[in-house]
Amino acid sequence: MQRIKIESKLLKSVGYDPAKQILEVEFLSGKVYQYKDVPPEKALKMSLEKSKGAYFLTKIKPEHAFTRIEEKDEKESEEKNEGQAPPSPEAA
């Protein structure tokens, strides 16, 4: 899902799929979650709020089921490094 960057002390970017009513949220930590059954009006309201993080914490997070999404880049990076020992300090 395509997300847009936002200014927030909690969130980095958000995206919304109106057909599936899924709100996708990327936190500043880089973790991505999808919140289910978010009506379009609620997603729009969040986008218009001055404090998107506060709205998210009070109206989205406590009221909607969620799933953590692994980013494609994270997964590919983990697969490439799987089975490899970390570099030794002497190698640097």
C-alpha positions as CSV (number, residue, x, y, z in Angstrom):
1,M,0.0,0.0,0.0
2,Q,1.3,3.4,-0.8
3,R,1.8,5.7,2.2
4,I,2.3,9.4,2.4
5,K,4.8,11.0,4.9
6,I,3.3,13.0,7.6
7,E,4.6,15.3,10.4
8,S,4.1,13.6,13.7
9,K,6.0,12.8,16.9
10,L,4.8,9.2,16.6
11,L,4.0,8.4,13.0
12,K,6.2,8.6,9.9
13,S,3.7,7.8,7.2
14,V,0.1,6.6,6.6
15,G,-1.9,5.0,3.8
16,Y,-5.5,4.1,3.4
17,D,-7.4,1.5,1.2
18,P,-11.0,2.6,1.1
19,A,-12.2,-0.6,-0.6
20,K,-10.8,-2.8,2.1
21,Q,-11.1,-0.1,4.9
22,I,-7.5,-0.7,6.0
23,L,-5.4,2.1,7.5
24,E,-1.7,1.4,7.2
25,V,0.6,3.2,9.7
26,E,4.4,3.4,9.7
27,F,5.8,4.4,13.1
28,L,9.0,6.5,13.5
29,S,10.7,3.2,14.5
30,G,10.0,1.9,11.0
31,K,7.5,-0.8,12.1
32,V,4.4,-0.9,9.9
33,Y,0.9,-2.0,11.0
34,Q,-2.5,-2.3,9.2
35,Y,-5.6,-1.4,11.2
36,K,-8.8,-3.1,9.9
37,D,-12.4,-1.9,9.5
38,V,-11.4,1.8,9.6
39,P,-14.3,3.7,7.9
40,P,-13.3,6.4,5.3
41,E,-14.7,9.1,7.6
42,K,-12.3,8.2,10.4
43,A,-9.3,8.0,8.0
44,L,-10.2,11.4,6.7
45,K,-10.7,12.8,10.1
46,M,-7.2,11.6,11.1
47,S,-5.6,13.2,8.1
48,L,-7.2,16.5,9.0
49,E,-6.2,16.5,12.7
50,K,-3.5,18.8,13.8
51,S,-2.1,16.0,16.1
52,K,-2.4,12.9,14.0
53,G,-0.6,10.8,16.6
54,A,-3.0,11.8,19.4
55,Y,-6.0,10.9,17.1
56,F,-4.4,7.6,16.3
57,L,-3.8,6.7,19.9
58,T,-7.3,7.6,21.0
59,K,-9.5,6.7,18.0
60,I,-7.7,4.1,15.9
61,K,-5.4,2.0,18.1
62,P,-7.9,1.1,20.8
63,E,-10.9,0.5,18.5
64,H,-9.5,-1.5,15.6
65,A,-7.8,-4.9,15.2
66,F,-4.3,-4.7,13.7
67,T,-1.6,-6.8,12.0
68,R,2.1,-6.0,11.8
69,I,3.4,-5.9,8.3
70,E,7.0,-6.9,7.4
71,E,8.4,-4.5,4.9
72,K,9.8,-6.2,1.7
73,D,13.2,-4.5,2.2
74,E,13.5,-5.8,5.8
75,K,12.5,-9.3,4.8
76,E,15.0,-9.4,1.9
77,S,17.8,-8.1,4.1
78,E,17.1,-10.7,6.7
79,E,17.0,-13.5,4.1
80,K,20.4,-12.4,2.7
81,N,22.0,-12.4,6.1
82,E,20.4,-15.6,7.3
83,G,23.0,-18.2,8.2
84,Q,25.9,-15.7,8.1
85,A,27.9,-14.9,11.2
86,P,28.2,-11.2,12.0
87,P,31.5,-9.6,11.0
88,S,34.2,-9.8,13.7
89,P,35.5,-6.6,15.3
90,E,39.0,-7.5,14.0
91,A,37.8,-7.4,10.4
92,A,37.1,-3.7,10.7
